[in-house]
Amino acid sequence: MTSVASGVARKKKITPSAILMKVSMIFVVGVAVYWLGLNLTSDPMQFAQVTVNGLNNGLLYALIALGYTLVYGIIELINFAHGDLFMLSAVFSFAILTELLGAQSPSGTNYILLLLVLLLTMVFGAVVNTSIERLAYRRLRNAPKLAPLITAVGMSFVLQWIGLKWIGSNPVNVNTVLPSTTFELSGIVINFKSLVIFAITIPLLVVLAFIVNKTRRGRAMRATAQDKDASRLMGIDVNQTITFTFAIAGAAAGAAGIMWAQTTGTVAYNLGFQLGLIAFTAAVLGGVGNLYGAVLGGLIIGLIQSYNDGLAIGPGQRWSQTMVFTILILLMVYRPGGLLGETAQEKV
Amino acid sequence: MARLNTPAMLKINDLTVGYGAITAVKGLTLEVREGEIVSLIGSNGAGKSTTLRTVSGLLKPKTGSIEFLGEKIDGIPGHEIVAKGICHSPEGRRIFPKMTVDENLDLGAYLRKDAAGVKETRAHVLELFPRLQERITQKAGTMSGGEQQMLAVGRALMGNPKLLILDEPSMGLAPVLVDLIFETIEEIRKTGVTILLVEQNALAALRIADYAYVLESGHLKLEGDGSKLADDPAIAQAYLGG
């Protein structure tokens, strides 16, 4: 989705502050490039290794970020409950796969169970998310923006509370069905778990992009996002389309939830806050409302964290969050609409 | 032109519509017969757009009824009304700016299942508006106002309507384009589509109309054959600027 051209290209005035912005931006980018280049030349192997780890986390962030961006795109609501939906999906997958089905170690049968529970968790995420929309957000659709926003915050607490009641207040260890075997690919150590994340997340992202861009339903979603009344005049059932959007957002969060549980081997009731914040940041970084932006933002944040934590010459793990949000703030200064977002046009 | 002797297609009976405490349309009764062009004119805030939006199901009437081909349609959600054969090109065009012309046209045929028929309609629409063919892969929001208006009308036609509702199709257009739009409206009628038209450009709207209704602050003030009203000095003074 590209920005709407204003028709007539206006000539920009060159002011001292604009020059300062440009210069400082070049400086910031220069420092970042220098830092990455320094690490790349001093230890290329480690750099590649850290990149793989970063992409791995980034893909999970991207899956969650998609949920924020899809929902924001269609009803302009920042769904604060989305991170907690991810948490609840992780808990659900733990309860079903690990506890109920007892799949706690790598085996052929357990891989099949994992795939089945992956589907089940996606359905779970979709059902919970559409129910939330139906119960809480739909009736506030014509209310002032603050009302659904606060409701979303409230929903976030409700989901956290359910998680808390379900698994208690301490983090729970998950005996995963994925082996901790590693491969070596020309010197880079790749986790089997990372491969699973790649193998599941990338096709999911492709399918989602396909649904939104190429299907009739997807076209209805994009139309509804742009103009609800005009969509009704086309014969689009707007309520149903919004429900569908919440369903895919929820399914993506469900997939992220089970993969988190299986690859990190731990779930906790407050997981949603932490991951939700990062994923939301990813969505904003990429340009909220833009599907590809969410994926790009997720990958970038995964990489930033990974480079920051893992590179020999760098600030180190303690500065992880600081780095992520510093970069977010800088990006917002230079590109307020996000990387792929629309540059906001001021109405005269 | 005078009223046709065909059966009624759309019947609005004693319709009252309001937003909150404000009543925009009060006790309006009108009729559109098959094959007609019916114009609804009146000054700003007379309730014209409100009436159209109620017919299309975007607004719910407070009282009164709307019948389309003998079936009651008031209170039915908007997307179901499209399925019955009413397509609406809304005020302010309301095209989907971030989508291409092509996608906009496809959305106009959203409910249609007959691929062959859709293809035929599309060819017809592109024949009516060759400009759209030139711009087919362009994002709709980047087009000029006139082109966007053509797209809005073309998009409504893609639904293969029995009744085409046009709300201010000439708004903001250059005079030469206004003429083109009105010519196109007459051409569309020749293909058997019934048209309910709202226009600020009252004189042109009356001239092409078989029958016309004049609204004033939500009330029906006058009705009559289009040509007769166009020649009426009282109308001329009140609505035609002179």
Boltz contact constraints between the chains, C-beta under 6 A:
constraints:
  - contact:
      token1: [A, 1]
      token2: [B, 98]
      max_distance: 6.0
  - contact:
      token1: [A, 4]
      token2: [B, 97]
      max_distance: 6.0
  - contact:
      token1: [A, 4]
      token2: [B, 141]
      max_distance: 6.0
  - contact:
      token1: [A, 5]
      token2: [B, 142]
      max_distance: 6.0
  - contact:
      token1: [A, 223]
      token2: [B, 96]
      max_distance: 6.0
  - contact:
      token1: [A, 223]
      token2: [B, 107]
      max_distance: 6.0
  - contact:
      token1: [A, 226]
      token2: [B, 96]
      max_distance: 6.0
  - contact:
      token1: [A, 226]
      token2: [B, 98]
      max_distance: 6.0
  - contact:
      token1: [A, 227]
      token2: [B, 94]
      max_distance: 6.0
  - contact:
      token1: [A, 229]
      token2: [B, 58]
      max_distance: 6.0
  - contact:
      token1: [A, 230]
      token2: [B, 94]
      max_distance: 6.0
  - contact:
      token1: [A, 232]
      token2: [B, 78]
      max_distance: 6.0
  - contact:
      token1: [A, 232]
      token2: [B, 79]
      max_distance: 6.0
  - contact:
      token1: [A, 233]
      token2: [B, 88]
      max_distance: 6.0
  - contact:
      token1: [A, 234]
      token2: [B, 107]
      max_distance: 6.0
  - contact:
      token1: [A, 234]
      token2: [B, 110]
      max_distance: 6.0
  - contact:
      token1: [A, 235]
      token2: [B, 79]
      max_distance: 6.0
  - contact:
      token1: [A, 235]
      token2: [B, 82]
      max_distance: 6.0
  - contact:
      token1: [A, 235]
      token2: [B, 110]
      max_distance: 6.0
  - contact:
      token1: [A, 235]
      token2: [B, 111]
      max_distance: 6.0
  - contact:
      token1: [A, 236]
      token2: [B, 79]
      max_distance: 6.0
  - contact:
      token1: [A, 236]
      token2: [B, 110]
      max_distance: 6.0
  - contact:
      token1: [A, 237]
      token2: [B, 79]
      max_distance: 6.0
